[in-house]
Amino acid sequence: HGRSCFPDLAIPRAAFFSEDDRVMFRSITWRLGLTIVLLLVINGALVYIGISLGQSSRRSSREISRVSVGSLVHLLDLTKSSHALRTTVLHHALSESLEAKQPLDQQISRLDDEVTKSLIELRTLNAADPGTQSRLSQVENAWLDYAKARDEKALPLSTALKSQDAIKMLQTEVKSKFERFSELLDAMIRDEQAQAQNEAGLLYENATRNLWVVGLMFTGSTIVGVALTLSLGR
């Protein structure tokens, strides 16, 4: 009583596996662990490189936006302010009373300040570029020549209500000086536009190359993973 009528069928575990089986099992376990470690390392490297390339592209994009696009925006603002000022000076000469000229004087002063501000911002933005600094010096000197002729010759005639003399001055000496300034400014704008387009193209090429690198690394890691997995069955 209390004893089973069936014989004890418990068989030692070792009886199921031969020594060769245990060696093979240890080999498979070791290779499986190595496969997992290698895949983790490869995927970790892939993630790191992908993040690094993404950050590099983002830094390049920010630098292009800050310098090239920023310079172009300030150059266009400079063009807008300078041409608006020139038009205001003409209206000043055409006005027939000092009362009508007074608000135009204020507008001329405000627009002149905007031109100066744009030039200062361009200087600051391109502080590390000697070539651009040199070209900005030419633009500034041309503007100062125009401003001097405007303030010392055309506007005093206009303020003295000598409209015809003021208009004649604006159409001769003052005009030639403004056109010189405008030519230099337009040349800078064209060059900045070309440079911005060129840098945008380089940024696109870098992004495409980075995608290829990440894609090839991903493909390589997949091939390595498959190869290591297949090796487990050998």
Accessible surface in RSA format (square Angstrom, percent):
REM  Atomic radii and reference values for relative SASA: ProtOr
REM  Chains: A
REM  Algorithm: Lee & Richards
REM  Probe-radius: 1.40
REM  Slices: 20
REM RES _ NUM      All-atoms   Total-Side   Main-Chain    Non-polar    All polar
REM                ABS   REL    ABS   REL    ABS   REL    ABS   REL    ABS   REL
RES HIS A   1   233.83 127.8 166.09 115.4  67.74 173.3 119.77 123.4 114.06 132.7
RES GLY A   2    90.96 112.2   0.00   N/A  90.96 112.2  45.08 123.7  45.88 102.8
RES ARG A   3   217.94  91.5 190.48  97.1  27.46  65.4  71.59  97.8 146.35  88.7
RES SER A   4    87.79  74.2  50.41  67.3  37.38  86.1  50.59 107.7  37.20  52.1
RES CYS A   5   116.87  88.4  75.66  84.4  41.21  96.8  51.09 129.4  65.79  70.9
RES PHE A   6   153.80  76.9 142.36  88.2  11.44  29.8 143.19  86.8  10.61  30.4
RES PRO A   7    99.95  72.8  82.19  74.9  17.76  64.6  94.11  77.7   5.84  36.3
RES ASP A   8   129.94  91.0  92.60  92.2  37.33  88.3  44.88 105.6  85.06  84.8
RES LEU A   9   138.81  77.3 122.98  88.0  15.84  39.8 126.66  89.0  12.16  32.7
RES ALA A  10    87.40  80.4  52.57  81.1  34.82  79.2  64.04  90.2  23.35  61.9
RES ILE A  11   103.44  58.9  81.67  60.8  21.78  52.5  82.82  59.6  20.62  56.0
RES PRO A  12    98.43  71.7  85.97  78.4  12.46  45.3  97.76  80.7   0.67   4.2
RES ARG A  13   197.04  82.7 186.59  95.1  10.44  24.9  67.28  91.9 129.76  78.6
RES ALA A  14    66.88  61.5  53.69  82.8  13.20  30.0  58.88  82.9   8.00  21.2
RES ALA A  15    71.73  66.0  29.13  45.0  42.60  96.9  41.64  58.6  30.09  79.7
RES PHE A  16   143.06  71.6 115.17  71.3  27.89  72.6 119.71  72.6  23.35  66.8
RES PHE A  17   102.58  51.3  97.23  60.2   5.34  13.9  97.97  59.4   4.60  13.2
RES SER A  18    61.07  51.6  47.94  64.0  13.13  30.2  52.13 111.0   8.94  12.5
RES GLU A  19    98.28  56.4  93.32  70.6   4.96  11.8  57.31 110.9  40.97  33.4
RES ASP A  20   112.02  78.5 106.64 106.1   5.38  12.7  29.17  68.6  82.86  82.6
RES ASP A  21    54.31  38.0  52.49  52.2   1.82   4.3   7.85  18.5  46.46  46.3
RES ARG A  22    86.34  36.3  84.31  43.0   2.03   4.8  45.57  62.3  40.77  24.7
RES VAL A  23    74.72  49.2  73.68  66.7   1.04   2.5  73.68  64.0   1.04   2.8
RES MET A  24   108.29  56.1 104.02  68.8   4.27  10.2  68.93  58.6  39.36  52.1
RES PHE A  25   140.48  70.3 139.63  86.5   0.85   2.2 140.48  85.2   0.00   0.0
RES ARG A  26   133.59  56.1 127.30  64.9   6.29  15.0  70.13  95.8  63.45  38.5
RES SER A  27    45.17  38.2  37.35  49.9   7.81  18.0  26.54  56.5  18.63  26.1
RES ILE A  28    60.01  34.1  60.01  44.7   0.00   0.0  60.01  43.2   0.00   0.0
RES THR A  29    72.84  51.8  67.98  68.9   4.86  11.6  65.16  87.5   7.69  11.6
RES TRP A  30   166.35  66.8 157.17  76.1   9.18  21.6 134.57  71.8  31.78  51.6
RES ARG A  31    52.51  22.0  51.57  26.3   0.94   2.2  28.12  38.4  24.39  14.8
RES LEU A  32    81.72  45.5  81.72  58.5   0.00   0.0  81.72  57.4   0.00   0.0
RES GLY A  33    31.58  38.9   0.00   N/A  31.58  38.9  30.73  84.3   0.84   1.9
RES LEU A  34    70.36  39.2  64.65  46.3   5.71  14.3  68.50  48.1   1.86   5.0
RES THR A  35     6.67   4.7   6.67   6.8   0.00   0.0   5.07   6.8   1.61   2.4
RES ILE A  36    87.61  49.9  86.44  64.4   1.17   2.8  87.47  63.0   0.14   0.4
RES VAL A  37    83.05  54.6  82.77  74.9   0.28   0.7  83.05  72.2   0.00   0.0
RES LEU A  38    64.63  36.0  64.63  46.2   0.00   0.0  64.63  45.4   0.00   0.0
RES LEU A  39    49.31  27.5  49.31  35.3   0.00   0.0  49.31  34.6   0.00   0.0
RES LEU A  40   120.30  67.0 111.45  79.7   8.85  22.3 111.86  78.6   8.44  22.7
RES VAL A  41    93.92  61.8  84.89  76.9   9.03  21.8  92.05  80.0   1.87   5.1
RES ILE A  42    41.08  23.4  38.81  28.9   2.27   5.5  41.08  29.6   0.00   0.0
RES ASN A  43    66.82  46.1  66.59  64.4   0.23   0.6  21.43  51.6  45.39  43.9
RES GLY A  44    39.23  48.4   0.00   N/A  39.23  48.4  33.01  90.6   6.21  13.9
RES ALA A  45    42.07  38.7  33.45  51.6   8.62  19.6  39.91  56.2   2.16   5.7
RES LEU A  46    20.96  11.7  19.44  13.9   1.53   3.8  19.44  13.7   1.53   4.1
RES VAL A  47    90.27  59.4  83.39  75.5   6.88  16.6  89.77  78.0   0.50   1.3
RES TYR A  48   156.12  72.9 152.47  86.7   3.65   9.5 110.55  83.1  45.57  56.2
RES ILE A  49    53.66  30.5  53.13  39.6   0.54   1.3  53.66  38.6   0.00   0.0
RES GLY A  50    24.40  30.1   0.00   N/A  24.40  30.1  14.61  40.1   9.80  21.9
RES ILE A  51    97.64  55.6  90.08  67.1   7.56  18.2  96.31  69.4   1.33   3.6
RES SER A  52    38.73  32.7  34.33  45.8   4.41  10.2  28.97  61.7   9.76  13.7
RES LEU A  53    42.77  23.8  42.49  30.4   0.28   0.7  42.77  30.0   0.00   0.0
RES GLY A  54    40.79  50.3   0.00   N/A  40.79  50.3  34.64  95.1   6.15  13.8
RES GLN A  55    75.98  42.5  74.64  54.6   1.34   3.2  10.95  23.3  65.03  49.3
RES SER A  56    47.28  40.0  46.24  61.7   1.04   2.4  12.03  25.6  35.26  49.4
RES SER A  57    24.23  20.5  20.73  27.7   3.50   8.1  21.10  44.9   3.13   4.4
RES ARG A  58   128.00  53.7 122.10  62.2   5.91  14.1  45.56  62.3  82.44  50.0
RES ARG A  59   145.27  61.0 139.59  71.2   5.68  13.5  67.93  92.8  77.34  46.9
RES SER A  60    42.85  36.2  35.64  47.6   7.21  16.6  17.77  37.8  25.08  35.1
RES SER A  61    42.02  35.5  41.34  55.2   0.67   1.6  12.19  26.0  29.83  41.8
RES ARG A  62   153.42  64.4 147.18  75.0   6.24  14.8  56.62  77.4  96.80  58.7
RES GLU A  63    87.71  50.4  86.32  65.3   1.39   3.3  46.16  89.3  41.56  33.9
RES ILE A  64    28.65  16.3  26.88  20.0   1.76   4.2  28.65  20.6   0.00   0.0
RES SER A  65    60.90  51.5  53.82  71.8   7.08  16.3  28.51  60.7  32.38  45.4
RES ARG A  66   126.89  53.3 115.36  58.8  11.53  27.4  69.98  95.6  56.91  34.5
RES VAL A  67    33.73  22.2  33.73  30.5   0.00   0.0  33.73  29.3   0.00   0.0
RES SER A  68     1.22   1.0   0.93   1.2   0.29   0.7   0.29   0.6   0.93   1.3
RES VAL A  69    67.87  44.7  67.87  61.4   0.00   0.0  67.87  59.0   0.00   0.0
RES GLY A  70    15.36  18.9   0.00   N/A  15.36  18.9  15.36  42.1   0.00   0.0
RES SER A  71     1.06   0.9   1.06   1.4   0.00   0.0   0.96   2.0   0.10   0.1
RES LEU A  72    30.56  17.0  30.56  21.9   0.00   0.0  30.56  21.5   0.00   0.0
RES VAL A  73    74.84  49.2  73.97  67.0   0.86   2.1  74.63  64.8   0.21   0.6
RES HIS A  74    40.74  22.3  40.74  28.3   0.00   0.0  20.97  21.6  19.77  23.0
RES LEU A  75     0.45   0.2   0.45   0.3   0.00   0.0   0.45   0.3   0.00   0.0
RES LEU A  76    85.42  47.6  80.76  57.8   4.66  11.7  81.01  56.9   4.41  11.9
RES ASP A  77    64.68  45.3  63.43  63.1   1.25   3.0  14.73  34.7  49.95  49.8
RES LEU A  78     0.02   0.0   0.02   0.0   0.00   0.0   0.02   0.0   0.00   0.0
RES THR A  79    30.33  21.6  30.33  30.7   0.00   0.0  30.33  40.7   0.00   0.0
RES LYS A  80   157.35  76.8 147.30  90.4  10.05  23.9  98.24  88.4  59.11  63.0
RES SER A  81     9.34   7.9   8.06  10.8   1.28   3.0   1.28   2.7   8.06  11.3
RES SER A  82     0.17   0.1   0.17   0.2   0.00   0.0   0.00   0.0   0.17   0.2
RES HIS A  83    74.12  40.5  72.82  50.6   1.29   3.3  50.23  51.8  23.88  27.8
RES ALA A  84    39.69  36.5  29.76  45.9   9.93  22.6  37.75  53.2   1.94   5.1
RES LEU A  85     0.00   0.0   0.00   0.0   0.00   0.0   0.00   0.0   0.00   0.0
RES ARG A  86    81.26  34.1  79.47  40.5   1.79   4.3  23.24  31.8  58.02  35.2
RES THR A  87    69.17  49.2  66.24  67.2   2.93   7.0  42.30  56.8  26.87  40.6
RES THR A  88     5.82   4.1   5.40   5.5   0.41   1.0   0.91   1.2   4.91   7.4
RES VAL A  89     1.63   1.1   1.50   1.4   0.13   0.3   1.50   1.3   0.13   0.4
RES LEU A  90    71.23  39.7  71.16  50.9   0.07   0.2  71.16  50.0   0.07   0.2
RES HIS A  91    91.40  50.0  89.27  62.0   2.13   5.4  50.99  52.5  40.41  47.0
RES HIS A  92     0.53   0.3   0.53   0.4   0.00   0.0   0.04   0.0   0.49   0.6
RES ALA A  93     0.89   0.8   0.89   1.4   0.00   0.0   0.89   1.3   0.00   0.0
RES LEU A  94    93.40  52.0  77.64  55.5  15.76  39.6  78.34  55.0  15.05  40.5
RES SER A  95    20.50  17.3  11.25  15.0   9.26  21.3   9.61  20.5  10.89  15.3
RES GLU A  96   156.97  90.1 132.05  99.9  24.92  59.3  48.67  94.1 108.30  88.4
RES SER A  97    42.82  36.2  40.37  53.9   2.45   5.6  31.35  66.8  11.47  16.1
RES LEU A  98    95.14  53.0  87.35  62.5   7.80  19.6  88.01  61.8   7.13  19.2
RES GLU A  99   134.85  77.4 122.02  92.3  12.83  30.5  69.43 134.3  65.42  53.4
RES ALA A 100    46.24  42.5  32.47  50.1  13.78  31.3  42.05  59.2   4.20  11.1
RES LYS A 101     2.91   1.4   2.91   1.8   0.00   0.0   2.91   2.6   0.00   0.0
RES GLN A 102   110.83  62.0 109.27  79.9   1.56   3.7  26.71  56.8  84.12  63.8
RES PRO A 103    75.97  55.4  70.54  64.3   5.43  19.7  71.41  59.0   4.57  28.4
RES LEU A 104    28.32  15.8  28.32  20.3   0.00   0.0  28.32  19.9   0.00   0.0
RES ASP A 105    66.93  46.9  60.01  59.7   6.91  16.4  26.34  62.0  40.59  40.5
RES GLN A 106   117.74  65.8 108.67  79.4   9.07  21.6  42.87  91.3  74.87  56.8
RES GLN A 107    66.56  37.2  63.15  46.2   3.40   8.1  12.20  26.0  54.36  41.2
RES ILE A 108    10.84   6.2  10.84   8.1   0.00   0.0  10.84   7.8   0.00   0.0
RES SER A 109    63.12  53.3  56.57  75.5   6.55  15.1  31.37  66.8  31.75  44.5
RES ARG A 110   121.38  51.0 117.32  59.8   4.06   9.7  66.87  91.4  54.51  33.0
RES LEU A 111     8.44   4.7   8.44   6.0   0.00   0.0   8.44   5.9   0.00   0.0
RES ASP A 112    38.07  26.7  37.96  37.8   0.11   0.3   3.32   7.8  34.75  34.7
RES ASP A 113    92.89  65.1  88.10  87.7   4.79  11.3  27.39  64.5  65.50  65.3
RES GLU A 114    62.75  36.0  59.78  45.2   2.97   7.1  29.67  57.4  33.08  27.0
RES VAL A 115     0.00   0.0   0.00   0.0   0.00   0.0   0.00   0.0   0.00   0.0
RES THR A 116    65.77  46.8  65.41  66.3   0.37   0.9  47.62  64.0  18.15  27.4
RES LYS A 117   129.21  63.0 125.47  77.0   3.74   8.9  71.03  63.9  58.18  62.0
RES SER A 118     8.51   7.2   8.51  11.4   0.00   0.0   0.00   0.0   8.51  11.9
RES LEU A 119    11.51   6.4  11.51   8.2   0.00   0.0  11.51   8.1   0.00   0.0
RES ILE A 120   103.04  58.6 102.38  76.3   0.66   1.6 103.02  74.2   0.02   0.0
RES GLU A 121    55.20  31.7  51.65  39.1   3.55   8.5  23.93  46.3  31.27  25.5
RES LEU A 122     0.96   0.5   0.96   0.7   0.00   0.0   0.96   0.7   0.00   0.0
RES ARG A 123    66.02  27.7  63.87  32.6   2.14   5.1  32.40  44.3  33.62  20.4
RES THR A 124    99.09  70.5  84.91  86.1  14.18  33.8  71.89  96.6  27.20  41.1
RES LEU A 125    31.63  17.6  22.66  16.2   8.96  22.5  24.88  17.5   6.75  18.2
RES ASN A 126     5.71   3.9   2.99   2.9   2.72   6.5   2.72   6.5   2.99   2.9
RES ALA A 127    76.22  70.1  49.02  75.7  27.19  61.9  50.85  71.6  25.37  67.2
RES ALA A 128   103.92  95.6  68.99 106.5  34.93  79.5  80.25 113.0  23.68  62.7
RES ASP A 129    57.56  40.3  55.58  55.3   1.99   4.7  18.50  43.5  39.06  39.0
RES PRO A 130   109.87  80.1 100.06  91.2   9.82  35.7 105.05  86.7   4.82  30.0
RES GLY A 131    43.98  54.2   0.00   N/A  43.98  54.2  39.07 107.2   4.91  11.0
RES THR A 132    15.64  11.1  13.05  13.2   2.59   6.2   2.35   3.2  13.29  20.1
RES GLN A 133    36.00  20.1  35.74  26.1   0.26   0.6  25.39  54.0  10.62   8.1
RES SER A 134    62.06  52.4  53.73  71.7   8.34  19.2  31.31  66.7  30.76  43.1
RES ARG A 135    80.37  33.7  79.93  40.7   0.44   1.0  36.24  49.5  44.13  26.7
RES LEU A 136     0.29   0.2   0.29   0.2   0.00   0.0   0.29   0.2   0.00   0.0
RES SER A 137    38.02  32.1  37.15  49.6   0.88   2.0  23.44  49.9  14.59  20.4
RES GLN A 138    89.44  50.0  84.45  61.7   4.98  11.9  27.38  58.3  62.05  47.1
RES VAL A 139     0.99   0.6   0.99   0.9   0.00   0.0   0.99   0.9   0.00   0.0
RES GLU A 140    39.73  22.8  39.34  29.8   0.39   0.9  10.96  21.2  28.77  23.5
RES ASN A 141    86.85  59.9  85.43  82.6   1.42   3.4  23.12  55.6  63.73  61.6
RES ALA A 142     7.17   6.6   2.15   3.3   5.02  11.4   6.58   9.3   0.59   1.6
RES TRP A 143     8.82   3.5   8.82   4.3   0.00   0.0   5.04   2.7   3.78   6.1
RES LEU A 144   111.23  61.9 107.40  76.8   3.82   9.6 107.70  75.6   3.52   9.5
RES ASP A 145    75.11  52.6  72.47  72.1   2.63   6.2   8.47  19.9  66.64  66.5
RES TYR A 146     1.04   0.5   1.04   0.6   0.00   0.0   0.29   0.2   0.76   0.9
RES ALA A 147    12.95  11.9  12.47  19.3   0.47   1.1  12.95  18.2   0.00   0.0
RES LYS A 148   127.01  62.0 119.32  73.2   7.70  18.3  69.23  62.3  57.79  61.6
RES ALA A 149     3.69   3.4   1.10   1.7   2.58   5.9   3.32   4.7   0.36   1.0
RES ARG A 150     3.89   1.6   3.89   2.0   0.00   0.0   0.00   0.0   3.89   2.4
RES ASP A 151    65.69  46.0  52.56  52.3  13.14  31.1  24.47  57.6  41.22  41.1
RES GLU A 152   108.58  62.3  84.31  63.8  24.27  57.8  36.28  70.2  72.30  59.0
RES LYS A 153    84.87  41.4  79.65  48.9   5.23  12.4  53.83  48.5  31.04  33.1
RES ALA A 154     1.14   1.1   0.73   1.1   0.42   0.9   0.91   1.3   0.24   0.6
RES LEU A 155    25.10  14.0  25.07  17.9   0.03   0.1  25.10  17.6   0.00   0.0
RES PRO A 156    61.81  45.0  50.18  45.7  11.63  42.3  56.68  46.8   5.13  31.9
RES LEU A 157    45.80  25.5  45.48  32.5   0.31   0.8  45.76  32.1   0.04   0.1
RES SER A 158     0.95   0.8   0.95   1.3   0.00   0.0   0.95   2.0   0.00   0.0
RES THR A 159    71.29  50.7  66.24  67.2   5.04  12.0  54.52  73.2  16.76  25.3
RES ALA A 160    59.73  54.9  30.69  47.4  29.04  66.1  43.06  60.6  16.67  44.2
RES LEU A 161    89.47  49.8  66.48  47.6  22.99  57.8  66.58  46.8  22.89  61.6
RES LYS A 162   111.05  54.2 103.59  63.6   7.46  17.8  56.71  51.0  54.33  57.9
RES SER A 163    26.95  22.8  24.55  32.8   2.39   5.5  18.47  39.3   8.47  11.9
RES GLN A 164   142.43  79.6 136.62  99.8   5.81  13.8  60.68 129.2  81.75  62.0
RES ASP A 165    72.02  50.4  68.36  68.0   3.66   8.7  11.49  27.0  60.53  60.4
RES ALA A 166     0.16   0.1   0.16   0.2   0.00   0.0   0.16   0.2   0.00   0.0
RES ILE A 167    27.05  15.4  27.05  20.2   0.00   0.0  27.05  19.5   0.00   0.0
RES LYS A 168   142.26  69.4 140.04  85.9   2.22   5.3  84.84  76.4  57.42  61.2
RES MET A 169    44.13  22.9  42.61  28.2   1.52   3.6  43.54  37.0   0.59   0.8
RES LEU A 170    21.32  11.9  15.41  11.0   5.90  14.8  15.48  10.9   5.84  15.7
RES GLN A 171   115.38  64.5 101.10  73.9  14.28  34.0  29.97  63.8  85.41  64.8
RES THR A 172    74.97  53.3  61.76  62.6  13.21  31.5  63.61  85.4  11.36  17.2
RES GLU A 173    56.67  32.5  49.84  37.7   6.83  16.3  30.24  58.5  26.43  21.6
RES VAL A 174     3.69   2.4   3.69   3.3   0.00   0.0   3.69   3.2   0.00   0.0
RES LYS A 175    84.62  41.3  83.98  51.5   0.64   1.5  27.53  24.8  57.09  60.8
RES SER A 176    62.81  53.1  53.66  71.6   9.15  21.1  43.80  93.3  19.01  26.6
RES LYS A 177    65.02  31.7  60.90  37.4   4.12   9.8  21.17  19.1  43.85  46.7
RES PHE A 178     1.66   0.8   1.66   1.0   0.00   0.0   1.66   1.0   0.00   0.0
RES GLU A 179    71.82  41.2  71.16  53.8   0.66   1.6  23.32  45.1  48.50  39.6
RES ARG A 180   126.65  53.2 124.06  63.2   2.59   6.2  44.06  60.2  82.59  50.1
RES PHE A 181     0.68   0.3   0.68   0.4   0.00   0.0   0.68   0.4   0.00   0.0
RES SER A 182    17.41  14.7  16.92  22.6   0.49   1.1   7.82  16.7   9.59  13.4
RES GLU A 183   106.97  61.4  98.87  74.8   8.11  19.3  41.96  81.2  65.01  53.1
RES LEU A 184    27.09  15.1  25.54  18.3   1.54   3.9  26.15  18.4   0.94   2.5
RES LEU A 185     1.97   1.1   1.97   1.4   0.00   0.0   1.97   1.4   0.00   0.0
RES ASP A 186    55.85  39.1  54.61  54.4   1.24   2.9  12.49  29.4  43.35  43.2
RES ALA A 187    25.58  23.5  24.87  38.4   0.71   1.6  25.28  35.6   0.30   0.8
RES MET A 188     6.13   3.2   5.56   3.7   0.56   1.3   6.02   5.1   0.11   0.1
RES ILE A 189    17.09   9.7  17.09  12.7   0.00   0.0  17.09  12.3   0.00   0.0
RES ARG A 190   145.88  61.3 139.75  71.2   6.13  14.6  65.22  89.1  80.66  48.9
RES ASP A 191    70.33  49.3  65.75  65.4   4.59  10.8  21.35  50.2  48.98  48.9
RES GLU A 192    13.74   7.9  13.57  10.3   0.18   0.4   1.17   2.3  12.57  10.3
RES GLN A 193    76.82  43.0  75.22  55.0   1.60   3.8  16.29  34.7  60.54  45.9
RES ALA A 194    58.89  54.1  50.91  78.6   7.98  18.2  54.40  76.6   4.48  11.9
RES GLN A 195    76.77  42.9  71.12  52.0   5.66  13.5  24.50  52.2  52.27  39.6
RES ALA A 196    15.56  14.3  13.31  20.5   2.25   5.1  13.67  19.3   1.89   5.0
RES GLN A 197   135.95  76.0 122.56  89.6  13.39  31.9  44.67  95.1  91.28  69.2
RES ASN A 198    90.15  62.2  80.70  78.0   9.45  22.7  23.72  57.1  66.43  64.2
RES GLU A 199    40.78  23.4  39.98  30.2   0.79   1.9  14.38  27.8  26.39  21.5
RES ALA A 200    53.62  49.3  47.39  73.1   6.24  14.2  48.59  68.4   5.04  13.3
RES GLY A 201    32.55  40.1   0.00   N/A  32.55  40.1  31.49  86.4   1.07   2.4
RES LEU A 202    89.82  50.0  89.06  63.7   0.76   1.9  89.06  62.5   0.76   2.0
RES LEU A 203    38.94  21.7  37.17  26.6   1.77   4.4  38.36  26.9   0.58   1.6
RES TYR A 204   159.62  74.5 154.53  87.9   5.09  13.3 113.91  85.6  45.71  56.4
RES GLU A 205    97.95  56.2  93.45  70.7   4.50  10.7  30.64  59.3  67.31  55.0
RES ASN A 206    49.09  33.9  49.09  47.4   0.00   0.0   8.81  21.2  40.28  38.9
RES ALA A 207    39.38  36.2  36.75  56.7   2.63   6.0  38.71  54.5   0.68   1.8
RES THR A 208    49.54  35.2  48.83  49.5   0.71   1.7  44.20  59.4   5.34   8.1
RES ARG A 209   133.20  55.9 129.81  66.2   3.39   8.1  60.05  82.1  73.15  44.3
RES ASN A 210    23.33  16.1  23.20  22.4   0.13   0.3   9.48  22.8  13.85  13.4
RES LEU A 211   131.14  73.0 123.52  88.4   7.62  19.2 124.04  87.1   7.10  19.1
RES TRP A 212   166.75  66.9 163.13  79.0   3.61   8.5 145.13  77.4  21.62  35.1
RES VAL A 213    55.69  36.6  54.12  49.0   1.57   3.8  55.55  48.3   0.14   0.4
RES VAL A 214    46.22  30.4  46.22  41.8   0.00   0.0  46.22  40.2   0.00   0.0
RES GLY A 215    32.69  40.3   0.00   N/A  32.69  40.3  31.57  86.6   1.12   2.5
RES LEU A 216   115.31  64.2 106.74  76.4   8.57  21.5 107.07  75.2   8.24  22.2
RES MET A 217    53.42  27.7  44.39  29.4   9.04  21.5  47.17  40.1   6.26   8.3
RES PHE A 218   122.47  61.3 122.47  75.9   0.00   0.0 122.47  74.3   0.00   0.0
RES THR A 219    70.26  50.0  68.02  69.0   2.24   5.3  46.71  62.7  23.55  35.6
RES GLY A 220    28.45  35.1   0.00   N/A  28.45  35.1  28.16  77.3   0.30   0.7
RES SER A 221     8.01   6.8   4.58   6.1   3.43   7.9   1.97   4.2   6.03   8.5
RES THR A 222    67.91  48.3  58.68  59.5   9.23  22.0  61.48  82.6   6.43   9.7
RES ILE A 223   109.27  62.2 106.66  79.5   2.61   6.3 108.82  78.4   0.44   1.2
RES VAL A 224    57.23  37.7  55.32  50.1   1.91   4.6  57.23  49.7   0.00   0.0
RES GLY A 225     7.92   9.8   0.00   N/A   7.92   9.8   7.90  21.7   0.02   0.0
RES VAL A 226    81.64  53.7  78.55  71.1   3.10   7.5  80.80  70.2   0.84   2.3
RES ALA A 227    55.29  50.8  45.77  70.6   9.52  21.7  51.43  72.4   3.87  10.2
RES LEU A 228    37.34  20.8  37.23  26.6   0.11   0.3  37.34  26.2   0.00   0.0
RES THR A 229    77.79  55.3  72.55  73.6   5.23  12.5  55.88  75.1  21.91  33.1
RES LEU A 230   118.14  65.8 107.70  77.1  10.43  26.2 111.01  78.0   7.12  19.2
RES SER A 231    23.63  20.0  23.63  31.5   0.00   0.0  20.15  42.9   3.49   4.9
RES LEU A 232    29.95  16.7  26.13  18.7   3.82   9.6  26.24  18.4   3.71  10.0
RES GLY A 233    75.02  92.5   0.00   N/A  75.02  92.5  39.42 108.2  35.59  79.7
RES ARG A 234   209.72  88.1 160.88  82.0  48.85 116.3  90.40 123.5 119.33  72.3
END  Absolute sums over single chains surface
CHAIN  1 A    15484.4      13686.0       1798.4       9990.8       5493.6
END  Absolute sums over all chains
TOTAL         15484.4      13686.0       1798.4       9990.8       5493.6
